[in-house]
Amino acid sequence: MPSKPRTSARLVLNGRRCQCPTCKEYFSTITNFDKHRVGDHATGKVCVDPESVGMAIATAGSSTYWITPSKDGKFYDSE
């Protein structure tokens, strides 16, 4: 993982958009947040680079956050 977050949000964090309390990256959905955490609760979960699990950075206004491209290669801000 990079030492500094590569995303920044000036968006309202709600049921869909979230920020990882560990690496401080922003994600478009809880599903995307979960994709970047590996391990189990017993031994501890750790963050992995979102790019390594297929995500890309999207921009909305002055905010950036991680999203997963759809099968058609386009990016959508949804679950």
KEKE-3310 file (N, C-alpha, C; in steps of 0.2 Angstrom, whole numbers, plus 5000, padded with zeros to 4 digits):
npx = (5004:5002:5010:5003:4986:4978:4966:4954:4940:4926:4914:4898:4899:4891:4879:4883:4896:4912:4925:4941:4946:4959:4969:4964:4959:4946:4931:4918:4908:4903:4905:4916:4925:4926:4933:4946:4951:4960:4961:4956:4944:4948:4962:4966:4962:4969:4974:4975:4982:4971:4971:4977:4967:4958:4952:4949:4953:4941:4933:4923:4917:4927:4932:4939:4939:4939:4933:4925:4927:4914:4909:4909:4919:4917:4915:4905:4896:4890:4883)
npy = (4994:5011:5025:5036:5041:5039:5045:5057:5064:5075:5073:5068:5055:5041:5027:5021:5027:5026:5028:5020:5016:5013:5014:5026:5028:5031:5024:5019:5011:5000:4987:4988:4993:4982:4973:4977:4973:4960:4944:4937:4940:4934:4933:4945:4958:4966:4980:4980:4986:4995:4995:4982:4973:4976:4988:5006:5023:5035:5051:5064:5079:5088:5077:5061:5044:5026:5014:5000:4994:4990:4975:4978:4987:5000:5013:5013:5021:5012:4998)
npz = (5000:4996:5005:5008:5006:4990:4986:4988:4997:4996:4998:5005:5017:5016:5017:5006:5000:5008:5019:5023:5039:5042:5031:5025:5012:5000:4996:4983:4987:5000:4996:4988:4997:5005:4996:4996:5008:5016:5024:5039:5052:5064:5064:5060:5048:5034:5024:5006:4991:4981:4967:4965:4966:4956:4955:4951:4951:4952:4947:4955:4954:4964:4971:4973:4972:4975:4963:4955:4939:4927:4918:4905:4904:4907:4920:4934:4947:4958:4967)
capx = (5000:5006:5011:4998:4980:4978:4960:4951:4933:4923:4907:4895:4900:4884:4878:4887:4902:4915:4933:4944:4949:4966:4973:4962:4957:4939:4928:4912:4903:4905:4908:4923:4929:4928:4937:4953:4953:4961:4962:4949:4943:4952:4969:4966:4962:4974:4973:4979:4982:4965:4973:4979:4960:4955:4949:4952:4951:4936:4933:4917:4919:4934:4933:4942:4937:4940:4927:4927:4924:4909:4912:4910:4925:4915:4915:4899:4896:4885:4885)
capy = (5000:5018:5028:5041:5039:5042:5047:5062:5065:5081:5070:5065:5048:5038:5020:5018:5029:5026:5029:5015:5020:5011:5017:5032:5028:5032:5019:5021:5007:4995:4981:4990:4993:4975:4970:4979:4970:4953:4941:4936:4943:4930:4934:4952:4960:4971:4983:4979:4991:4994:4993:4975:4969:4978:4995:5012:5030:5039:5058:5067:5085:5089:5071:5055:5038:5019:5011:4994:4994:4985:4970:4982:4991:5007:5014:5015:5022:5008:4992)
capz = (5000:4996:5012:5008:5002:4983:4985:4993:4996:4999:4998:5011:5017:5018:5017:5000:5000:5014:5020:5027:5044:5042:5025:5024:5006:5000:4991:4981:4990:5005:4993:4986:5003:5008:4992:4998:5015:5016:5030:5043:5059:5070:5063:5058:5041:5032:5017:5000:4986:4978:4960:4964:4966:4950:4956:4948:4954:4948:4950:4955:4956:4967:4975:4970:4976:4971:4960:4951:4932:4925:4913:4898:4905:4909:4927:4937:4954:4961:4970)
cpx = (5004:5006:5005:4992:4980:4971:4958:4944:4931:4915:4905:4896:4894:4884:4882:4894:4905:4922:4935:4947:4957:4970:4970:4959:4949:4937:4920:4906:4907:4908:4915:4928:4931:4933:4945:4955:4954:4962:4956:4949:4947:4959:4971:4966:4967:4972:4977:4978:4975:4966:4974:4973:4956:4951:4953:4950:4946:4935:4925:4918:4926:4936:4935:4940:4938:4933:4930:4923:4919:4913:4913:4916:4923:4915:4908:4899:4890:4888:4887)
cpy = (5006:5021:5033:5039:5043:5045:5053:5064:5072:5079:5068:5058:5045:5030:5017:5020:5028:5027:5023:5019:5018:5014:5023:5033:5028:5027:5021:5017:5003:4989:4982:4990:4986:4971:4971:4977:4963:4950:4939:4939:4940:4932:4942:4953:4966:4974:4981:4985:4990:4992:4985:4971:4972:4984:5000:5018:5033:5046:5060:5074:5086:5083:5066:5049:5031:5016:5004:4995:4988:4980:4973:4987:4999:5007:5016:5016:5018:5002:4986)
cpz = (5000:5004:5013:5004:4995:4981:4990:4992:4999:4998:5004:5011:5020:5018:5011:5000:5007:5014:5025:5033:5045:5037:5023:5016:5006:4994:4989:4984:4995:5002:4990:4992:5005:5003:4994:5005:5014:5023:5033:5049:5064:5070:5062:5050:5040:5025:5012:4995:4982:4970:4960:4964:4961:4950:4952:4951:4949:4951:4949:4958:4958:4971:4970:4975:4972:4969:4956:4944:4931:4920:4906:4898:4907:4917:4929:4944:4957:4964:4965)
residu = (MET:PRO:SER:LYS:PRO:ARG:THR:SER:ALA:ARG:LEU:VAL:LEU:ASN:GLY:ARG:ARG:CYS:GLN:CYS:PRO:THR:CYS:LYS:GLU:TYR:PHE:SER:THR:ILE:THR:ASN:PHE:ASP:LYS:HIS:ARG:VAL:GLY:ASP:HIS:ALA:THR:GLY:LYS:VAL:CYS:VAL:ASP:PRO:GLU:SER:VAL:GLY:MET:ALA:ILE:ALA:THR:ALA:GLY:SER:SER:THR:TYR:TRP:ILE:THR:PRO:SER:LYS:ASP:GLY:LYS:PHE:TYR:ASP:SER:GLU)
# end
